[in-house]
Amino acid sequence: MSLQGEKTRALFTRAKQVIPHGVNSNFRYWGDEDTMIIARGEGAYIWDMDGKRYIDYRLGFGPVILGHAYPPVLEKVREALQGGNIFAWTTPFEISVAERITRMCNTDKVRLTNTGTEATMHALRIARAYTGREKFIKFEGQYHGMADYFMFSTASSHRGGLGSIRSPIPLANTSGIPKGINQYVFTVAFNDLEGLENRVRANWGDLAAIIVEPMLGNAASVMPQPGFLEKIRQLCDEYGIVMIFDEVKTGFRVARGGAQELFGIRADLATYAKAMGNGFPIAAIAGKEDVMMTIEPGSMAHGGTYTGNIVGAAAADITLDILENQPILETIQQRGKALMNGIAEILTEAGIPHALTGVPSMFGICLGTDEVPKDFRGYLAGDAELYEQIGMGLSRRGVQPDSDGREPWFLCYSLSEADVGETLNIFNDAVKEAKGG
Ligand SMILES: Cc1ncc(COP(=O)(O)O)c(C=O)c1O
């Protein structure tokens, strides 16, 4: 049964006439039968064009940490907009946001951007300028945005193309990237201490940066094993390499100070987006004084027409204020734990081998294996088809995680205990259906 009701289908048909595949991001395309069009969102729910309500666990791919249309955020943005939106000068909102980030994330300096892609792209440029080197290491299954340099061996890759784990191949995930670009990137399996160490020792003279999502936020929230992030820190210190934490998904979600706080590691640069503005387009690069001060008018570029614009900056100012001062993350943690426990119980009862990964505010479910995956290859060994079957069964019943198990379940503060209960009942039904009973 298609997810599209009559009105959604009619609008999607219109969309396809003028927008390639009817979507403005390829990740939103679920096929011609199941790609949805959304009328509105409020709290933990979204409604499609036919008035069907979904408990939303995608939350715009992660950013909606408080809830859709969260009144204090809307109010602040509305009020701020009364005074105009963009001036080609700094505004007090930008200063306040930067102060909040330095305080919450224990860092020195901040520059704002609009999207995660812009943040990672500029972070890599800063690292290159700081070190005078050009290459970098990224980990398999990690996604750092749409810039050409990063689109290798991402979460969209297939196991067959990644090469031997002893000698991984950077696999381009899209046509359109110039061939020469792959000479700048080395890929290593996540949690592979030996592979990482060998690569760094062989190539450190060329390495500007090691960029890492501290947990696999685009591959079921697979966690770092003890010592892995510490090893990156140690190698970066030893060889003068810039350590970049890509916290676009984990920032202000897994802890007030993001993954740096959760794992007790201080990176040289960190990139933030998503949760920092509850879904408004705002992002940041934050880092240590000496690395960030590589940015220099006239010689080391960072900028953009819309960086720090009032809409994004005001949204971030109020969202970070709320996250810093109210027990938002504690509540999400509690609800997420109950949800994870309930899901595990249902899967056990159904006799489906499973492993839950990640943290309660963004967790993954790996099916077909009891073994907790330690890297992207491990995740790909699971039963993605069964996951998708259950995921689509959930959507048909009004609970919507991504149908692709690589995308974690995201929770927001507006999700109630009753929503968790409803989700578990529906999860039980979807599992039964997938098992043919
Ligand atoms: C870890 C990570 N980095 C960067 C990005 C890119 O962010 P944006 O989509 O805002 O450009 C994403 C997007 O999902 C992400 O998950």
The ligand as a Tripos MOL2 file, in Angstrom:
@<TRIPOS>MOLECULE
LIG
   16    16     1     0     0
SMALL
NO_CHARGES

@<TRIPOS>ATOM
      1 C1         27.5600   14.4970    9.9120 C.3       1 LIG1
      2 C2         27.0610   15.4010    8.8300 C.ar      1 LIG1
      3 N1         27.8720   16.3470    8.3250 N.ar      1 LIG1
      4 C3         27.4560   17.2060    7.3870 C.ar      1 LIG1
      5 C4         26.1780   17.1370    6.8940 C.ar      1 LIG1
      6 C5         25.7230   18.1170    5.8510 C.3       1 LIG1
      7 O1         24.8570   19.0310    6.4000 O.3       1 LIG1
      8 P1         23.8370   19.8570    5.4660 P.3       1 LIG1
      9 O2         22.8480   18.8550    4.9560 O.co2     1 LIG1
     10 O3         23.2420   20.8660    6.3930 O.co2     1 LIG1
     11 O4         24.6380   20.4810    4.3900 O.co2     1 LIG1
     12 C6         25.2990   16.1730    7.3880 C.ar      1 LIG1
     13 C7         23.9170   16.0940    6.8850 C.2       1 LIG1
     14 O5         23.1640   15.2050    7.1950 O.2       1 LIG1
     15 C8         25.7440   15.2810    8.3860 C.ar      1 LIG1
     16 O6         24.9630   14.3300    8.8830 O.3       1 LIG1
@<TRIPOS>BOND
     1     1     2 1
     2     2     3 ar
     3     2    15 ar
     4     3     4 ar
     5     4     5 ar
     6     5     6 1
     7     5    12 ar
     8     6     7 1
     9     7     8 1
    10     8     9 2
    11     8    10 1
    12     8    11 1
    13    12    13 1
    14    12    15 ar
    15    13    14 2
    16    15    16 1
@<TRIPOS>SUBSTRUCTURE
     1 LIG1         1 GROUP 0 **** ****
